[in-house]
């Protein structure tokens, strides 16, 4: 049986540090990387003494993490990657193993897992959702609210975030409000995109009587698609918006490049605010205003909700909503 000293040797830290990390000592100042190494060592060596008694009976069981994309697409959009990391980190800390199921995976054997965490929502087919509804194991959604369908859910408050962005544009004298939205299908309906950011945007801007369908430009959530969408659509607009809400930072980076080539000034000619507040947003030129979404925390909370469902399978499903924060930078301030 592994000991604290075995874990310390494997993680490259002192036994005292291992003990304090496994006991969640809030006064200990160590890097996240060190904490990950210690918990990974505990998983590798099947060490479970650090788990409370209520979690020890789940130690060694495996949870499935379902993603709508393939590994390459996940890395292209760090939003989903960060959620997934939060899930795997917390599952490891709680003593559960995990298996990743990317696009194309066989869902017919999901019932062999202790539970399932599903990242995203709108990307899944009606048939896949039906499979999830009939599983005999707990299913938790993260990054979408499926409580009305009976699934525990962890998601962020995008509705308030979108409204705050639109209100900021209006307060700064920008009322020609457009959106660089995201969609992954080859044949989309620009007026009925499934992306929750678009749905909230359309509803709120219509209520303000400022909605213009021509000012909805669609990309595929990548920098390349943001660049191509703006480069193609912008010159064709007879009247152009003077501000854009962008679905994510990656597309915003591509849009900035396209605007430079089109000699459109940001923020003087068009103000921009995006989502996710990744590192690239802060170091873009100009620095991107962006909504901070606690993606990693969403993942961790989803893992905890799954454990709660395993402990109390008869408990009524519930939803957790995490707040967001708008960080204003040069792209929307002039």
VENSUL-V998947 format. One line per field, one symbol per residue. ss: DSSP state (H for helix, E for strand, - for the rest). psi: psi as a letter, one per 40 degrees, with the letter a starting at -180 (. if undefined). burial: b if it has 16 or more other C-alpha atoms within 10 Angstrom, else e. A space follows every 50 residues. Layout:
BEGIN
ss=???
psi=???
burial=???
END
This chain:
BEGIN
ss=---HHHHHHHH---HHHHHHHH---------HHHHHHHHHHHHH------ --HHHH-----EEEEE----HHHHHH-HHHHHHHHHHHHHHHHH--EEEE E--------HHH--EEEEE------HHHHHHHH----EEEEE----HHH- -EEEEE-HHHHHHHHHHHHHH-----EEEEEE-------------HHHHH HHHHHHH-----HHHEEEE---HHHHHHHHHHHHHH------EEEE--HH HHHHHHHHHHH---------EEEEEE--HHHHH-----EEEE--HHHHHH HHHHHHHHHHH-------EEEE--EEE--HHH--
psi=hiidddddddefiiddddddddefheehgiidddddddddddddefhede iiddddeeheihihhhieiiddddddgedddddddddddddddeeiiihh hiheiheefdeeidihhhhadeeiiddddddddeieiihhiheihfdeee hiihiigddddddddddddddeeheghihgiiieidgihdefiehddddd dddddddefehhddehhhafeidddddddddddddehdhiieihhhdidd dddddddddddefhhheddhihhaidfiddddeihihhhihhhgdddddd dddddddddddgdeihiiihhiiihhhhadeeh.
burial=eeebebbbebbeeebebbbebbeeeeeeeeeeebbbbbbbbbbeeebbeb beeebeebbbebbbbbbbbeeeebeebbbbbbbbbbbbbbbbbbbbbbee beeeeeeeebbebbbbbbbbbebeeeeeeeebeebebbbbbbbbbbbeee bbbbbbbbbebbbebbbbbeeeebbbbbbbbbbeeeeeebeebbbbbbeb bbebbeeeeebeebbbbbbbbbbbbbbbbbbeebeeeeebbbbbbbbbbb bbbbbbbbbeeeeeebbeebbbbbbbbbeebbebebbbbbbbbbbbbbbb bbbbbbbebbeeeeeebbbbebebbbebbbbbee
END
